């Protein structure tokens, strides 16, 4: 398949390719230049929640109060008021 570069530098991806790769309006593509060739790769966006559990926990979560206390101590704050 081939396409042409328009006057403003845009290219149109043939519908068959969009369907095959499940591309839709607003999707982002990565241009990779290899020698005299251009490779296009869809950029798959993931939600932050999809990364939950990817890395193993090295210790249990201490809780908000302990984290705040540790941060306060590292910043040299003497009187940390507890928030709910």
JOMOFEN-V957888 format. One line per field, one symbol per residue. phi: phi as a letter, one per 40 degrees, with the letter a starting at -180 (. if undefined). psi: psi as a letter, one per 40 degrees, with the letter a starting at -180 (. if undefined). A space follows every 10 residues. Layout:
phi: ???
psi: ???
//
This chain:
phi: .babccdcgc bbcddccdcc cfcbdgcbbb cbcbgbbbbb bccccbcdcc ccgcbcccac cchccccccc cdcccgccbc ccbc
psi: iiiihideei ihhidddddd efiiheiiih hhhhbeihhh hihhhiidde ehediiheii heiddddddd ddddefhdgh hhi.
//
